[in-house]
Amino acid sequence: MKAITFPEKPLKVAVVQNNAGNSIKCNLDRLGELIARIRVCDLIALPEVFALRGADRDYRAHAQSLRGNLVQWLGGIAQSRRCWIMAGSIMEKAGDKIYNTLLLLNRRGKIAARYRKIHLFEAHLGNGRSVRESDVYSAGKRPVMADIEGWQCGLSICYDLRFPELFRHYAAAGAHLFFVPANFTRKTGRDHWETLLRARAIENQVFVVAPDQCGKNQATGLASYGNSMIVGPWGEIVCRAGEKETVLTAVLDPENLRQTRRRVPVLCHRRLF
């Protein structure tokens, strides 16, 4: 277990919840409008597949390398806003493989971290509908931590939320904050989204920033849950969206981490590693 330390400064975060379709241009134009609502902040968090939500064929057709136009667009936003960008996921093409990849860009618009989704979603949703991400994506192989100006951050994407061992790994490495960008279905979201987010926050005594997609995927007919959240280390919901496009803002205070871990020092009491 890494020695417990705390960030020196608060982190002002803006979470964008969008309803993406299968036109990258239209999605980025709309995201530009939503981002324009945000005042000064340290970090903007975007959902999984924020720039394109469609069918498997769309993801294959529009996958691009980290030198592509989408990463350039993200870098331009980071530079112009002078803030970090947590880009919930893009379809990253690497050789003959495609990954569902989270990118973290710094205030200069440079990639500071890349996380490839480890756990690929597979589920039977009823009425003959099923989802199997492995039909499109290859799985990532390793957890990724990132340092955002003293905030140690564990990176994940959507279905990863159901695997607590990933987040315990991050906690043992000294995490203060988890990112969980998602495209959670409405059906599973109603039953599990809040419970899982709060559980990951409580058991690891960290903040959780979770931007989610909303609205219906017009290519598949599946609806996303929305309800993007920021959860505090005591499990409190700091802010929560509904099921429409919106922007949430909150200031993450290191003192909240200190007080929570002082009240119940669970991370110091671990016996199984």
C-alpha positions in Angstrom: 0.0 0.0 0.0 1.4 3.3 -1.0 1.8 6.0 1.7 -1.4 8.1 1.8 -0.9 11.7 0.6 -3.3 14.4 -0.5 -3.5 17.0 -3.3 -2.5 20.5 -2.3 -5.2 22.3 -4.4 -8.9 21.8 -5.1 -9.8 20.7 -8.6 -12.7 22.4 -10.5 -14.4 19.8 -12.7 -17.0 20.2 -15.5 -18.9 17.1 -16.6 -20.5 17.1 -20.0 -23.4 14.8 -20.7 -24.3 14.5 -24.4 -26.5 12.6 -26.7 -24.2 11.5 -29.5 -25.3 10.2 -32.9 -23.4 8.7 -35.8 -22.1 12.0 -37.3 -18.8 13.1 -35.8 -19.2 16.6 -37.2 -22.7 17.1 -35.7 -21.5 15.6 -32.4 -18.5 17.9 -32.1 -20.5 20.9 -33.1 -23.0 20.2 -30.3 -20.2 19.5 -27.8 -18.7 22.8 -28.7 -22.0 24.5 -27.7 -22.1 22.6 -24.4 -18.5 23.4 -23.6 -19.1 27.0 -24.3 -21.4 27.1 -21.3 -18.5 26.2 -19.0 -16.7 29.0 -17.2 -13.1 28.6 -16.0 -12.3 25.1 -14.8 -9.4 22.8 -14.3 -10.8 19.8 -16.2 -13.6 19.0 -18.6 -14.8 15.3 -18.6 -16.5 13.8 -21.6 -18.5 10.5 -21.8 -17.6 7.2 -23.5 -17.9 7.4 -27.3 -18.7 11.1 -27.0 -17.9 11.8 -30.6 -19.7 8.9 -32.3 -22.4 6.6 -31.1 -23.8 4.1 -33.6 -23.6 0.5 -34.8 -20.5 -1.7 -34.9 -19.9 -0.8 -38.5 -19.8 2.9 -37.6 -17.1 2.3 -35.0 -15.0 0.3 -37.4 -15.4 2.8 -40.2 -14.4 5.8 -38.1 -11.7 4.4 -35.9 -8.5 6.6 -36.1 -5.0 6.8 -34.8 -3.9 9.2 -32.0 -2.7 11.5 -34.8 -6.2 11.8 -36.2 -8.5 14.8 -36.4 -10.4 13.9 -33.3 -7.3 14.1 -31.1 -6.4 17.4 -32.8 -9.9 18.7 -31.9 -9.5 17.7 -28.3 -6.0 19.3 -28.1 -7.5 22.5 -29.5 -10.2 22.6 -26.8 -7.6 22.0 -24.1 -5.4 24.7 -25.3 -8.1 27.3 -25.9 -9.7 26.6 -22.5 -6.4 26.1 -20.7 -7.7 23.1 -19.0 -7.3 19.3 -18.9 -9.6 17.2 -21.0 -10.7 13.7 -20.0 -12.0 12.3 -23.3 -14.2 9.4 -22.2 -13.3 7.3 -25.2 -12.5 7.3 -28.8 -12.2 4.4 -31.3 -8.4 4.1 -31.4 -7.0 2.3 -34.5 -3.6 0.7 -33.8 -2.4 -1.5 -36.6 -5.2 -4.0 -37.3 -6.8 -3.6 -33.9 -9.4 -1.1 -32.5 -9.4 -0.1 -28.9 -12.0 1.7 -26.8 -9.6 4.3 -25.5 -9.7 7.0 -22.8 -7.4 10.0 -23.4 -6.3 12.5 -20.9 -4.9 15.7 -22.4 -3.1 18.4 -20.4 -3.6 22.2 -20.5 -1.2 22.4 -23.5 -3.3 19.9 -25.5 -0.8 17.1 -25.2 -1.8 13.5 -24.4 -0.8 12.9 -20.8 -2.3 9.4 -20.4 -4.0 6.7 -22.5 -6.1 3.9 -21.1 -7.5 1.1 -23.3 -10.7 -0.4 -21.9 -9.8 -3.7 -20.2 -13.3 -5.2 -19.6 -15.4 -5.4 -22.8 -19.1 -5.3 -22.3 -21.2 -8.3 -23.2 -24.8 -8.6 -22.1 -28.2 -10.0 -23.2 -30.7 -7.1 -22.8 -34.0 -8.9 -23.5 -36.2 -9.0 -26.6 -33.4 -10.7 -28.6 -31.1 -7.7 -28.1 -27.5 -8.3 -27.1 -24.3 -6.3 -27.0 -20.8 -7.7 -27.5 -18.0 -5.2 -27.6 -15.4 -7.8 -28.5 -16.9 -7.9 -32.0 -15.3 -4.5 -32.5 -12.7 -3.9 -29.9 -9.6 -5.6 -28.6 -9.2 -5.5 -24.8 -6.6 -3.3 -23.1 -4.1 -5.1 -20.9 -3.2 -2.8 -18.0 -4.6 -0.2 -15.5 -3.4 3.3 -16.0 -2.9 6.0 -13.3 -2.4 9.7 -14.1 -1.3 12.7 -12.2 -3.4 15.8 -12.6 -1.5 18.5 -10.8 -1.2 16.5 -7.6 -4.4 14.5 -8.0 -3.7 10.8 -8.5 -6.3 9.5 -10.9 -7.4 5.9 -11.8 -8.7 5.6 -15.3 -11.6 3.3 -16.4 -14.4 3.1 -18.9 -18.0 2.1 -18.3 -18.2 -1.8 -17.8 -14.9 -1.6 -15.9 -17.1 -0.2 -13.0 -18.4 -3.7 -12.3 -14.9 -5.0 -11.5 -13.9 -3.7 -8.0 -10.4 -5.2 -8.2 -9.4 -2.6 -10.7 -10.3 0.2 -8.4 -8.7 -1.4 -5.4 -5.6 -1.6 -7.4 -5.8 2.2 -8.0 -6.6 2.8 -4.3 -3.5 0.8 -3.3 -1.4 3.0 -5.6 -2.6 6.2 -3.9 -5.6 7.3 -6.0 -7.7 10.3 -5.0 -10.0 10.3 -8.0 -11.5 7.7 -10.4 -12.8 8.6 -13.9 -15.7 6.4 -15.1 -16.9 7.8 -18.5 -19.7 5.6 -19.7 -22.4 4.8 -22.2 -24.5 2.9 -19.6 -27.8 1.5 -21.0 -31.0 2.8 -19.5 -32.0 -0.7 -18.4 -28.9 -1.5 -16.4 -28.4 2.1 -15.4 -31.7 2.3 -13.5 -30.7 -0.8 -11.4 -26.9 -0.5 -11.0 -25.3 2.9 -12.0 -25.7 4.9 -8.8 -25.1 1.9 -6.6 -21.9 0.9 -8.3 -20.5 4.5 -8.5 -21.2 5.1 -4.8 -19.7 1.7 -3.8 -16.5 2.4 -5.7 -16.3 5.8 -4.0 -17.1 4.5 -0.5 -14.9 1.4 -0.4 -11.8 3.3 -1.8 -12.6 6.8 -0.2 -12.1 8.7 -3.4 -14.0 11.1 -5.6 -15.6 9.5 -8.7 -16.3 11.6 -11.8 -18.7 9.7 -14.2 -19.9 11.4 -17.4 -22.5 9.3 -19.2 -24.3 9.4 -22.5 -28.0 10.2 -22.6 -30.8 9.7 -25.2 -31.3 6.9 -27.7 -28.7 5.5 -30.1 -30.5 5.9 -33.4 -28.5 3.1 -35.0 -29.3 0.4 -32.5 -32.4 1.7 -30.7 -30.8 1.3 -27.3 -31.3 4.2 -24.9 -28.5 5.4 -22.6 -29.2 6.2 -18.9 -27.7 9.7 -18.5 -27.6 10.6 -14.8 -23.9 11.6 -15.0 -22.5 12.1 -11.5 -19.7 13.3 -9.3 -19.6 11.3 -6.1 -17.6 12.2 -3.0 -15.4 9.9 -0.9 -18.1 9.4 1.8 -20.4 8.2 -1.0 -22.4 11.5 -1.2 -23.7 12.5 -4.6 -22.0 15.9 -5.2 -24.0 16.6 -8.3 -26.2 14.6 -10.7 -27.7 15.1 -14.1 -31.0 13.9 -15.5 -31.6 12.2 -18.8 -31.0 15.2 -21.1 -27.8 16.9 -22.4 -26.3 19.1 -19.7 -23.2 20.3 -18.0 -22.4 19.7 -14.3 -19.7 21.6 -12.3 -18.2 20.9 -8.9 -15.0 21.7 -6.9 -13.3 18.6 -5.5 -11.8 19.6 -2.2 -8.8 17.6 -0.8 -10.0 18.4 2.7 -13.0 16.1 2.0 -10.6 13.3 1.3 -8.7 14.0 4.6 -11.8 14.1 6.7 -13.3 11.0 5.2 -10.1 8.9 5.7 -9.7 10.3 9.2 -13.2 9.3 10.2 -12.9 5.7 9.1 -9.3 4.9 8.1 -10.4 1.8 6.1 -7.4 2.0 3.7 -5.0 1.6 6.6 -6.9 -1.4 8.0 -6.6 -3.7 4.9 -5.5 -7.2 5.7 -5.8 -8.9 2.3 -3.6 -7.8 -0.6 
